[in-house]
Amino acid sequence: MGEPLELTFSDLNDPPAARSKSASEGVSPPQTGSDFAELSRRVRAAGLMRHRPGYYSLRFVLVGAVFAASWAGFVLIGDTWWQMFTAVFMALVSAQVALLGHDLAHRQVLRSRTASERMGWFTGNLANGMGYGWWTEKHNRHHANPNHEELDPDVAPGLFVWSQRQARGARGVSRFVIKYEAQLFFPALLFEGFNLNWSGIRSVVKAGLKHRDMEAALLAVHFAAYISAVFLVLSPGKAIVFILVHKAAWGLYMGSVFAPNHKGMPTLVGETELDFLRKQVLTSRNVKGGWLTDVALGGLNHQIEHHLFPGMPSVHLGRARPIVRDFCAEKGISYHETGLIQSWREALAQLHRNGASLRHPQARTG
């Protein structure tokens, strides 16, 4: 047996919980007759797992048209500081392209893995300079063990930590950052766009990536075209500022979409007795809102449903929500949803708690 599981709720201080057999192989398929199997039957009976080629065709056409029009508009507007507003708009469009890449990675758009991967190269590598293969592998590990401090790369400790347990093990510069990570979190997201680009480059530089040559070629085309277009249209000073604004706004938007989903929710360590259903529901948070929230967050505001049924087209997630919510109520499973602003508050509140022992070491000693 491994170390005991650790659940970190926003209002509890890392109480120990149960053990299980889950671990590094990822998520085992749910057993026939399990709670998840029962829920899955209800969802499938409602027709929510069927593919929606018409919806995705329209969405790709609209997003692609706006993406192309934004670059055409950039050229027509020319060398002016007003282009910084264009940079922000293009960042929003770039995020929508990335959200389509997310749906491709989960095969929500196309059933074929090969076709999904090839389209993903265009939404990721070519359009955004973001390594599709690297991101997909990382994201799959997140889905297999969400918020598991040892198995989920999204909560691995780094400059920031995601639980009080991780904060206690921090060393070096990270200790100072963790003291104020709640205040630094959103400013740090301004660098996330650059981080996504750099991670894509690193993934093709080292050996091991499937289709490494193709991904490297498409990344090279992206950066050559992107940098050439910006510096041909704008003077050098404006071009540099444009790139900084575009990437900062893109990173802030992407981080604001993904952060509410799990940050500030329970984290796990060691082995756990949680089954697939509970592991996915208890570590995820839904964000309430109308159609605008669905569009802005790409459907990922229905994070609980997405984690339970990652292959479900995002347009169906809102319809699955009452089915999943009611089922969780029947089984006594906590189902957490809140508004967008409150979701950010909860995430930041947990980050602030993480650094408490470093800000007040005397209290920890006491």
KOLTORKE-917159 format. One record per residue (C-alpha): z, y, x; residue in three letters. Coordinates in steps of 0.001 Angstrom, whole numbers, plus 500000, padded with zeros to 6 digits. Example, Ala and Ser with C-alpha at 12.3 -4.5 7.8 and 13.67 -1.06 7.14 Angstrom:
2
507800495500512300ALA;507140498940513670SER;
***
This chain:
366
500000500000500000MET;499317503546501137GLY;501405506628500918GLU;502696507449497434PRO;500469509493495191LEU;501331513148494916GLU;500553515172491798LEU;500668518929492211THR;500750520640488813PHE;500785524408488553SER;504364524362487279ASP;505767521457489320LEU;506527521136492989ASN;504630518059494148ASP;506541515287492334PRO;505735511764493500PRO;503939509509491056ALA;502547506013490842ALA;500373503869493085ARG;497063502110492536SER;494060500366493994LYS;491436503016493899SER;490695504380497203ALA;487966504953499665SER;485217502906498056GLU;484936505508495272GLY;485277505070491524VAL;485076501506490200SER;483035501057487015PRO;485364501224483989PRO;486282497835482538GLN;484926496721479163THR;487617497389476595GLY;489195500206478635SER;490009503597477130ASP;486966505048478829PHE;484717502337477427ALA;485938503202473940GLU;485293506899474531LEU;481879506131476002SER;480877504232472872ARG;481724507255470726ARG;479770509614472962VAL;476725507348473078ARG;476844506841469321ALA;476540510625468986ALA;473332510487471057GLY;474716512721473805LEU;473556510624476774MET;469877510812475871ARG;467657512819478207HIS;466306516232477164ARG;462952516697478932PRO;461906519539476625GLY;465080521516477274TYR;464858521102481040TYR;461124521876481099SER;461811525173479337LEU;464794525952481547ARG;462834525266484745PHE;459931527418483547VAL;462201530331482613LEU;464317530230485762VAL;461245529703487949GLY;459454532627486300ALA;462416534960486781VAL;462804533775490390PHE;459137534533491140ALA;459251537828489226ALA;462316538981491153SER;460500538553494452TRP;457387540246493063ALA;459555543123491889GLY;461173543300495312PHE;457759543797496931VAL;456671546393494349LEU;459878548449494600ILE;459401548782498351GLY;461520550342501065ASP;464451551964499268THR;468211551588499083TRP;467812550804495368TRP;466847547333496556GLN;470560546542496919MET;470649546214493120PHE;467691543871493431THR;469718541850495939ALA;472538541368493422VAL;470110540379490660PHE;468358537915492973MET;471734536410493862ALA;472358535667490186LEU;468923534042489923VAL;469526532033493107SER;472725530652491569ALA;470828529601488437GLN;468330527772490647VAL;471229526052492424ALA;472705524995489066LEU;469397523314488227LEU;469668521517491567GLY;473130520345490518HIS;471728518799487338ASP;468940517159489340LEU;471488515601491705ALA;473226513972488735HIS;469875512784487338ARG;470426514719484152GLN;466854516035484352VAL;464884512977485481LEU;465823509304485427ARG;464088508596488731SER;466251509042491824ARG;463205509684494014THR;461697512308491711ALA;465082514007491287SER;465538514126495050GLU;462115515634495647ARG;462627518329493043MET;466078518927494520GLY;464500519766497870TRP;462693522658496181PHE;465705524023494294THR;467929523579497343GLY;466161523655500692ASN;463052525659499823LEU;464374528147497249ALA;467901528736498555ASN;468020527460502137GLY;470712525019501048MET;470680521399502281GLY;470152519260499185TYR;470932515923500859GLY;474098517202502516TRP;475370518832499317TRP;474586515815497131THR;476505513421499388GLU;479473515792499502LYS;479413516363495749HIS;479250512632494990ASN;482416512082497040ARG;484084514837495031HIS;483156513158491745HIS;484410509772492934ALA;487885511122493756ASN;488348514628492324PRO;491191516653493834ASN;492270513755496064HIS;493503515427499232GLU;492325512583501468GLU;489061511614499750LEU;487670514738498068ASP;485924517020500611PRO;486363519987498258ASP;490140519951498763VAL;490241519021502425ALA;492537521438504271PRO;490810524047506380GLY;491251527778506515LEU;492646527418502981PHE;494834524656501578VAL;495044523417498002TRP;498620522153497655SER;502094522859498977GLN;501964519523500789ARG;498911520655502787GLN;500556524009503501ALA;503536522269505085ARG;501188520610507597GLY;499232523763508504ALA;498978524813512132ARG;497668527766514119GLY;495726530605512513VAL;495616528727509234SER;499369529263508787ARG;498866533032508675PHE;495892532802506300VAL;497756530452503946ILE;500550532987503504LYS;498082535287501774TYR;495372532886500646GLU;495619533998497014ALA;494719537540498073GLN;492026536340500490LEU;490347533750498275PHE;487790535900496456PHE;487017538050499518PRO;486368534802501408ALA;483824533778498765LEU;481656536668499966LEU;480909534461502991PHE;480255531294500981GLU;476512531915500737GLY;476262532038504525PHE;478428528930504737ASN;476110527016502379LEU;473100527987504460ASN;474821527106507725TRP;475998523751506388SER;472416522924505422GLY;471210523764508922ILE;473959521669510531ARG;473067518706508320SER;469523518530509694VAL;470462519260513299VAL;472607516136513637LYS;471280512632513103ALA;472080510526510057GLY;470708512525507144LEU;468219510657504974LYS;464838512456504882HIS;466077514650507697ARG;462585515740508829ASP;461483516788505347MET;464677518721504671GLU;464487520423508062ALA;460871521453507457ALA;461642522928504044LEU;464658524810505424LEU;462460526227508197ALA;459877527376505643VAL;462596528997503535HIS;464186530995506334PHE;460836532012507840ALA;459545533242504468ALA;462834534863503452TYR;463393536798506668ILE;459726537789506972SER;459572539100503395ALA;462762541133503723VAL;461836542717507069PHE;458214543368506067LEU;459235545253502916VAL;462366547011504181LEU;463216548946507306SER;465449546961509719PRO;468679548650508623GLY;467993548203504929LYS;466816544620505531ALA;470085543644507197ILE;472159545239504424VAL;469963543554501787PHE;470585540113503304ILE;474326540769503496LEU;474491541913499862VAL;472270539091498593HIS;474184536313500359LYS;477601537815499575ALA;476826538153495868ALA;475344534637495774TRP;478420533130497436GLY;480810535041495170LEU;478945533887492069TYR;478741530255493208MET;482421530200494108GLY;483376531816490810SER;481461529083488960VAL;483002526144490803PHE;486544527387491553ALA;487827527333487932PRO;486910523663487571ASN;489660522095489703HIS;491560524684491747LYS;495153524907490570GLY;494923521538488827MET;496818518400489967PRO;495995517047493408THR;496417513409494436LEU;497300511643497660VAL;497481507997498686GLY;496794505296496131GLU;497043505908492425THR;497400503900489242GLU;495384506453487277LEU;492364504865485615ASP;488919506483485639PHE;489494508409482407LEU;492848509906483391ARG;491835510608486977LYS;488895512698485800GLN;490615514478482893VAL;493930515344484544LEU;492333516924487619THR;489766519041485723SER;489943522251483716ARG;487596523435480978ASN;486684527098480548VAL;486374528245476951LYS;483670530638475846GLY;480442530999473911GLY;476777530609474817TRP;476971533317477500LEU;479697531379479331THR;477576528228479087ASP;474583530028480610VAL;476568531844483309ALA;478399528698484433LEU;475490526333483902GLY;477473524183481487GLY;480062523423484171LEU;482664525224482083ASN;482798521864480241HIS;484076520317483456GLN;486133517529481888ILE;483134516194479973GLU;480898516596483029HIS;483250514558485198HIS;483534511811482619LEU;479786511690482010PHE;478032513219485059PRO;474628511979483875GLY;474933513780480519MET;472477516706480198PRO;474450519916480526SER;473156521125477152VAL;475110518285475490HIS;478448518898477201LEU;479653521407474603GLY;478936518911471821ARG;480852516210473691ALA;483895518469474062ARG;485486517907470604PRO;484915514146470906ILE;486636513989474294VAL;489394516425473314ARG;490253514499470151ASP;490173511178472007PHE;492553512513474667CYS;494896513682471894ALA;494851510159470425GLU;495764508659473793LYS;498335511310474735GLY;496295512549477711ILE;496723516197478690SER;493433518070478137TYR;493488521516479715HIS;491176524368478800GLU;491541528113479071THR;489500531310479279GLY;487563532257482404LEU;489915535014483576ILE;492958532822482944GLN;491345529976484905SER;491045532274487909TRP;494666533397487437ARG;495868529794487395GLU;493919528970490549ALA;495221532059492360LEU;498780531399491188ALA;498660527932492752GLN;497255529352495987LEU;500116531867496035HIS;502660529073495538ARG;501088527061498355ASN;502010529730500891GLY;505551530329499617ALA;507223528139502251SER;505357529997505015LEU;506112533457503636ARG;509796532586503122HIS;510719529926505716PRO;514417530598505212GLN;514106529505501573ALA;512449526271502694ARG;515227525629505189THR;517828526297502536GLY;
***
